[in-house]
């Protein structure tokens, strides 16, 4: 007998935090008979879609649909799937699908997963107006659960997601090979940053901190993976400061592998939800130096598996990196990161969602 059909709706299937969390969870889903379909409104690459399809998970990609028709097509395509459970990971699609699904027969059980600590005001209004229709709301971190994006949500529960610890540990064992692929000198201390070049990631702060680090530790090499509208601005600033220790890599398809090869992951963000890159680092035993924003403090304990710094303070970020580079400190932080791996194991989250879907289907 076939199990429930679960439809997971997300705005995009590009390589971002919420998208990676969803894909990793579905790939780790236990074999309990459930059938999964992912519906996305856009995808600039097929990287995540191909991973899902290769695992036998259906993908409905609305990218070819004209932009002004995507929301209408979204409702129509999801209804045609006749899901038993509908889990929506983006607030605007959720605001459309909640009331629309009330008219469907059979009517799916509604779940929303909240990944962000802030929405624009119109988005917040739409979400609040329709959120009461959910059976459950899942926040991906305690910070998200306490944010305005989760206020008033029905059946609110917190479930930290995760990544494949097995894969990250395997790639950590291949760190030397990965570094050679990126032409990192054997004696370099490798600091990696992964994130779209958009304002919330605050690359400007990161570049200023890298300049400060270079004065005391010229062997520190910063590799910045990601693309976005601020790429030209960041590249120009790196050139102005003559930072030959900072390289912008653009989009990196296997960014998790790059993280696993690092000595340190650094985040300079102004705000975050629960960053996937932090989970990927800890799973690989890589310490994290980050601004204390969003859900980062839920994963990083300063002095144990990383160092937390004041948001917006380049000097504090640089001091955190330099402190983490001290051999005795780095050894302690690495061990702490390894010990944290169980907290970010996606298998635990996948089993939890499997039970949740059974519960809402009753």
Residue pairs with C-beta under 8 A, 6 or more apart in sequence:
1 33
2 33
2 35
3 32
3 33
3 34
3 35
4 34
4 35
4 84
4 85
4 357
4 358
4 361
5 34
5 35
5 36
5 37
5 81
5 82
5 83
5 84
5 85
6 34
6 35
6 36
6 37
6 83
6 84
6 85
6 87
6 357
7 36
7 37
7 38
7 39
7 78
7 81
7 83
7 85
7 86
7 87
7 108
8 22
8 26
8 36
8 37
8 38
8 39
8 87
8 88
8 89
9 38
9 39
9 40
9 74
9 78
9 86
9 87
9 88
9 89
9 90
9 93
9 94
9 97
10 18
10 19
10 22
10 38
10 39
10 40
10 88
10 89
10 90
10 93
11 40
11 41
11 42
11 89
11 90
11 92
11 93
12 19
12 40
12 41
12 42
12 43
12 44
13 19
13 23
13 38
13 40
13 42
13 43
13 48
13 49
13 59
13 61
14 42
14 43
14 44
14 45
14 48
15 45
15 47
15 48
15 251
15 253
15 255
16 196
17 115
17 273
17 274
17 275
17 276
17 277
18 89
18 90
18 113
18 115
18 116
18 140
18 273
19 48
20 48
20 163
20 276
21 115
21 140
21 161
21 162
21 276
22 38
22 89
23 48
23 51
23 52
24 161
24 162
24 163
24 164
24 346
25 161
25 162
25 346
25 349
25 350
25 353
26 36
26 38
26 52
26 55
26 57
26 350
27 51
27 52
27 55
27 57
27 164
28 164
28 346
28 347
28 349
28 350
29 36
29 350
29 353
29 354
30 350
30 351
30 354
32 354
32 358
34 354
34 357
35 58
36 57
36 58
37 57
37 58
37 59
37 60
37 81
37 83
38 52
38 57
38 58
38 59
38 60
39 59
39 60
39 62
39 74
39 77
39 78
39 81
40 49
40 59
40 60
40 61
40 62
40 63
41 62
41 63
41 70
41 71
41 74
41 93
42 61
42 62
42 63
42 70
43 49
43 61
43 63
45 251
45 253
47 253
49 59
49 61
52 58
52 59
53 59
60 77
60 81
62 70
62 73
62 74
62 77
65 73
71 92
71 93
71 96
74 93
74 96
74 97
75 96
75 97
75 100
78 86
78 97
78 101
79 100
79 101
79 104
82 104
82 106
83 108
84 106
84 108
84 109
84 361
85 108
85 109
85 111
85 357
85 360
85 361
86 97
86 101
86 108
86 109
86 110
86 111
87 111
87 112
87 113
87 357
88 94
88 97
88 98
88 110
88 111
88 112
88 113
89 112
89 113
89 115
91 112
91 114
91 119
91 123
91 124
91 126
91 127
91 149
92 123
92 126
94 112
94 127
94 130
94 131
95 123
95 126
95 127
95 129
95 130
97 110
98 110
98 130
98 131
98 133
98 134
99 130
99 133
101 107
101 108
101 110
101 133
102 133
109 135
109 357
109 360
109 361
110 133
110 134
110 135
111 134
111 135
111 136
111 137
111 138
111 356
111 357
111 360
112 131
112 134
112 136
112 137
112 138
112 153
113 137
113 138
113 139
113 140
114 137
114 138
114 139
114 140
114 144
114 145
114 149
114 150
114 153
115 140
115 144
115 273
115 274
116 144
116 147
116 149
116 273
117 143
117 144
117 147
117 148
117 149
117 271
117 272
117 273
117 294
117 295
118 147
118 148
118 149
118 271
119 127
119 148
119 149
124 148
124 149
127 149
128 152
131 137
131 152
131 153
131 154
132 154
133 154
134 153
134 154
134 155
135 154
135 155
135 360
136 154
136 155
136 156
136 157
136 356
136 360
137 150
137 153
137 154
137 155
137 156
137 157
138 156
138 157
138 158
138 159
138 356
139 145
139 150
139 153
139 156
139 157
139 158
139 159
140 158
140 159
140 160
140 161
140 273
140 274
140 295
141 158
141 160
141 273
141 274
141 294
141 295
141 298
142 158
142 295
142 298
143 273
143 274
143 294
143 295
143 297
143 298
144 150
144 158
144 273
144 274
144 294
144 295
145 156
145 158
150 156
159 349
159 352
159 353
160 274
160 298
160 299
160 343
160 344
160 349
161 274
161 279
161 346
161 349
162 279
162 283
162 343
162 344
162 345
162 346
162 347
162 348
162 349
163 256
163 276
163 279
163 280
163 283
163 344
163 345
163 346
164 283
164 346
165 283
165 341
165 342
165 344
165 345
165 346
167 256
168 256
168 259
168 260
168 280
168 283
168 284
168 341
169 260
169 283
169 284
169 285
169 341
171 178
171 256
171 257
171 260
171 261
171 284
172 260
172 261
172 284
172 285
172 286
174 257
174 260
174 261
175 260
175 261
175 262
176 261
178 257
178 258
178 260
178 261
179 186
179 188
179 190
179 261
182 223
182 249
182 258
182 261
184 190
184 221
184 223
184 261
185 219
185 221
187 219
188 219
188 220
188 221
189 217
189 219
189 220
189 221
189 263
189 264
189 325
190 221
190 223
190 261
190 262
190 263
190 264
191 210
191 213
191 220
191 221
191 222
191 223
191 262
191 263
191 264
191 265
191 266
191 321
192 222
192 223
192 224
192 225
192 258
192 259
192 261
192 262
192 264
192 265
192 266
193 203
193 206
193 222
193 223
193 224
193 225
193 226
193 265
193 266
193 267
193 268
194 224
194 225
194 226
194 252
194 255
194 258
194 259
194 265
194 277
195 201
195 203
195 225
195 226
195 267
195 269
195 277
196 226
196 227
196 228
197 203
197 226
197 227
197 228
197 229
197 230
197 231
197 234
198 228
198 229
198 230
199 230
199 270
200 269
200 270
200 271
200 272
201 226
201 267
201 268
201 269
201 270
202 268
202 269
202 270
202 291
202 312
203 224
203 230
203 234
203 268
204 233
204 234
204 237
205 268
205 291
205 312
205 313
205 314
205 317
206 222
206 224
206 266
206 268
206 317
207 234
207 237
207 238
207 241
207 243
207 246
208 314
208 318
209 266
209 268
209 314
209 315
209 317
209 318
209 321
210 220
210 222
210 243
210 245
210 246
210 318
211 241
211 243
212 314
212 315
212 318
213 220
213 222
213 318
213 321
213 322
214 220
214 243
214 245
216 322
217 322
217 325
218 245
220 245
220 321
220 325
221 245
221 247
222 243
222 245
222 246
222 247
222 266
223 247
223 249
223 258
223 262
224 234
224 246
224 247
224 248
224 249
225 249
225 250
225 251
225 252
225 255
225 258
226 249
226 250
226 251
226 252
226 255
227 250
227 251
231 248
231 250
234 248
235 248
238 246
238 248
249 258
252 258
255 277
256 280
259 265
259 277
259 280
259 281
259 284
259 286
260 280
260 281
260 284
260 286
262 281
262 286
263 286
263 325
263 330
264 286
264 287
264 288
264 289
264 321
264 324
264 325
264 330
265 277
265 278
265 281
265 286
265 287
265 288
265 289
265 290
266 288
266 289
266 290
266 317
266 321
267 275
267 277
267 278
267 288
267 289
267 290
267 291
267 296
268 290
268 291
268 317
269 275
269 290
269 291
269 293
269 294
269 296
269 311
270 291
270 293
270 311
270 312
271 293
271 294
272 293
272 294
272 295
272 296
273 294
273 295
274 294
274 295
274 296
274 298
274 299
275 290
275 294
275 295
275 296
278 288
278 290
278 296
278 299
278 300
279 299
279 344
281 287
281 288
281 337
282 288
282 299
282 305
282 337
282 340
282 341
282 343
282 344
283 341
283 344
283 345
284 337
285 334
285 337
285 338
285 341
286 334
286 337
287 305
287 306
287 307
287 324
287 330
287 333
287 334
287 336
287 337
288 296
288 299
288 300
288 305
288 306
288 307
288 337
289 306
289 307
289 309
289 317
289 320
289 321
289 324
290 296
290 300
290 306
290 307
290 308
290 309
291 308
291 309
291 310
291 311
291 312
291 317
292 308
292 309
292 310
292 311
293 311
296 308
297 308
299 340
299 343
299 344
300 306
300 307
300 308
301 336
302 308
303 333
304 332
304 333
304 336
304 340
305 333
305 336
305 337
305 339
305 340
306 324
306 333
306 336
306 337
307 320
307 323
307 324
307 333
308 320
309 316
309 317
309 319
309 320
310 316
323 329
324 330
324 333
